[in-house]
Structure formats: C-alpha cells, structure tokens
C-alpha cells in the first residue's frame, strides 16, 4: 500500500468513526438518558404506589369509619319528607313531659348551603321540671334539634311560660352529592 492509499484509508476510517459517533452514538446516548429519566420517574411512582398499596387495609378501614359516620349523620339530618315525623317527635316529647303547647308554628325553610334550617316557633307552659324534661327530651331526639331564643316568663298558677325556636336541619337537594349513599 502506498502512502496515498493509507491516507485515504485512515481518512475513511476517521470519517466512518465520526459519522458513527454523530449519527448513531450521540442520538442513542440521548435516547438512553431520556429512557433512564423515564425509568427513574416510573420507579419513583411505583414506590409511591407500593407504599399506598401497603396501607390499603388502613385506608379501607378509615373509609369504612367515615362511611359509618356519614350514615349516622344522615339519620340526624333528615330529608324534607321526614320533617313531619320529626315535628311529631317534638310534640310527643312535650306531651310526655306534661307541658301545654300554646303555639307550635313551623316556619319556612332557610337554605344554608348543603343543608337547610327548619325553624319552629314554640310557646309552652308548665312548671320548671316539666319544661326541663321537655328540653331534655328534645335534646335526646335522634335528630339534631337546636333550641334557640329561649325566653322564660312567669305564667299563671306558678307555671313558667316559655317562648323558643326549635331549629332542626335537613339535607337539601344535592346536599349529599359526592358522598356514598
């Protein structure tokens, strides 16, 4: 081989190495780095998912507890159609306590977001123990009933005359949205 052929051969080899490096090695190296980064991301996500999966029983138990609490809250917050039975419970509590109803006037619903208030104006008469027994019975109803604006006055025959607002609450339309029924 003469010197010119050797130079052409070396130039050809160098050109092949440069072309290989430029068109194969560099793109494959970049792709390898991208794949490594994707692998790291997927590995991190997998570790997070495995950690969540390891806590599945704990999360399921918490979900069950929250579901039970929600079911209990639904009992305490009736839908509108259950209001008559609730009001009947208030009047029954009054009759059992021995008080006399002078006024029992349900008011219009007051929307408050996911729930509405159902106020009832109530005027009762009875001795101290009858009134206290009535308030205790209302407080022990299975539904939420709040007594507000309590006004006590001396009535006839050493009885108390009491004006109050009994407020109960109902879940409004769509108020349970997003919760499991």
Legacy VTK file of the C-alpha trace (Angstrom):
# vtk DataFile Version 3.0
C-alpha trace
ASCII
DATASET POLYDATA
POINTS 181 float
0.000 0.000 0.000
1.286 3.307 -0.887
1.131 6.361 1.220
-1.842 7.923 -0.611
-3.931 4.783 -0.123
-3.029 4.690 3.556
-4.108 8.318 3.961
-7.409 7.624 2.141
-7.915 4.531 4.294
-7.246 6.470 7.527
-9.477 9.353 6.378
-12.219 6.847 5.507
-11.918 5.165 8.932
-11.949 8.536 10.705
-14.976 9.594 8.591
-16.789 6.345 9.490
-15.996 6.822 13.197
-17.140 10.479 13.086
-20.333 9.556 11.202
-20.969 6.656 13.614
-20.415 8.919 16.602
-22.505 11.772 15.174
-25.443 9.802 13.744
-25.608 6.695 15.960
-23.775 7.137 19.246
-24.973 10.663 20.150
-28.692 10.051 19.330
-28.645 6.663 21.074
-26.874 8.190 24.065
-29.501 10.946 24.276
-32.301 8.402 23.949
-30.657 6.283 26.656
-30.597 9.303 29.010
-34.270 10.019 28.286
-35.173 6.385 28.947
-33.155 6.443 32.198
-35.042 9.546 33.357
-38.375 7.907 32.458
-37.289 4.798 34.324
-36.418 6.862 37.403
-39.823 8.578 37.251
-41.683 5.295 36.851
-39.618 3.726 39.642
-40.472 6.612 41.981
-44.159 6.338 41.078
-44.015 2.574 41.618
-42.519 3.044 45.100
-45.280 5.532 45.965
-47.939 3.145 44.670
-46.435 0.241 46.611
-46.494 2.390 49.771
-50.175 3.169 49.190
-50.917 -0.482 48.468
-49.222 -1.443 51.724
-51.630 0.920 53.535
-54.711 -0.345 51.674
-56.223 -2.032 54.731
-55.695 1.084 56.832
-57.259 3.291 54.147
-60.168 0.855 53.721
-60.790 0.851 57.494
-60.741 4.660 57.530
-63.155 4.750 54.601
-65.500 2.366 56.423
-65.380 4.537 59.571
-66.154 7.667 57.550
-68.984 5.873 55.756
-70.481 4.832 59.113
-70.210 8.399 60.400
-71.905 9.665 57.239
-74.726 7.163 57.681
-75.149 8.374 61.278
-75.190 11.985 60.126
-77.839 11.196 57.524
-80.068 9.841 60.300
-79.554 13.043 62.284
-80.163 15.232 59.206
-83.398 14.033 57.610
-84.618 14.832 54.151
-87.578 17.241 53.851
-90.124 14.436 53.543
-89.161 13.221 57.058
-89.854 16.573 58.764
-93.474 15.788 59.798
-92.334 12.756 61.803
-89.625 14.863 63.441
-92.128 17.572 64.394
-94.382 14.838 65.723
-91.454 13.696 67.889
-91.184 17.192 69.367
-94.890 17.319 70.199
-94.741 13.807 71.683
-91.819 14.890 73.869
-93.934 17.829 75.042
-96.945 15.689 75.869
-94.800 13.169 77.782
-93.230 15.994 79.758
-96.635 17.299 80.794
-96.255 20.743 79.240
-99.038 22.574 77.451
-98.424 23.890 73.942
-99.761 27.401 73.403
-98.134 27.775 69.970
-96.483 25.333 67.592
-95.824 27.085 64.287
-93.393 25.624 61.702
-91.636 28.369 59.715
-90.300 28.399 56.154
-87.091 26.517 55.327
-83.932 28.636 55.490
-81.329 27.385 52.941
-77.759 27.250 54.306
-75.792 25.520 51.551
-75.816 21.727 51.746
-78.420 21.853 54.495
-81.476 23.947 55.381
-82.803 25.047 58.738
-86.400 24.299 59.656
-87.356 26.687 62.475
-90.474 26.135 64.569
-91.876 28.812 66.881
-92.986 27.173 70.103
-94.752 28.589 73.167
-95.202 26.222 76.085
-96.400 26.407 79.636
-95.540 24.171 82.576
-93.700 24.008 85.830
-89.904 24.087 85.944
-89.489 20.306 85.937
-91.914 19.838 83.023
-90.095 22.469 80.956
-86.689 20.981 81.825
-87.960 17.479 80.991
-89.259 18.737 77.625
-85.953 20.435 76.750
-84.053 17.309 77.752
-86.334 15.118 75.624
-85.873 17.436 72.629
-82.109 17.291 73.119
-82.226 13.486 73.153
-84.208 13.102 69.930
-82.393 11.005 67.309
-82.302 14.050 65.019
-80.469 17.306 65.558
-82.768 19.884 67.150
-81.323 23.148 68.415
-83.291 25.264 70.895
-82.705 28.992 70.376
-84.149 32.310 71.554
-85.366 30.809 74.829
-87.446 33.330 76.798
-88.814 32.440 80.245
-91.608 34.386 81.961
-93.740 33.797 84.950
-97.103 32.462 83.882
-100.352 31.678 85.651
-100.561 29.445 88.715
-96.801 29.423 89.391
-96.131 27.972 85.970
-93.469 29.087 83.514
-94.421 30.479 80.147
-91.651 29.753 77.636
-91.167 31.003 74.080
-88.463 29.394 71.964
-87.422 28.461 68.484
-86.750 24.790 67.842
-84.469 24.527 64.819
-83.890 21.276 63.036
-81.826 20.701 59.944
-82.388 18.847 56.670
-80.094 17.862 53.851
-81.037 19.957 50.838
-81.322 18.658 47.310
-77.841 17.608 46.228
-76.523 18.215 49.763
-75.193 14.682 49.890
-73.609 14.928 46.445
-70.195 13.360 46.375
-70.957 11.160 49.344
-71.729 7.474 49.167
-75.424 6.722 49.607
LINES 1 182
181 0 1 2 3 4 5 6 7 8 9 10 11 12 13 14 15 16 17 18 19 20 21 22 23 24 25 26 27 28 29 30 31 32 33 34 35 36 37 38 39 40 41 42 43 44 45 46 47 48 49 50 51 52 53 54 55 56 57 58 59 60 61 62 63 64 65 66 67 68 69 70 71 72 73 74 75 76 77 78 79 80 81 82 83 84 85 86 87 88 89 90 91 92 93 94 95 96 97 98 99 100 101 102 103 104 105 106 107 108 109 110 111 112 113 114 115 116 117 118 119 120 121 122 123 124 125 126 127 128 129 130 131 132 133 134 135 136 137 138 139 140 141 142 143 144 145 146 147 148 149 150 151 152 153 154 155 156 157 158 159 160 161 162 163 164 165 166 167 168 169 170 171 172 173 174 175 176 177 178 179 180
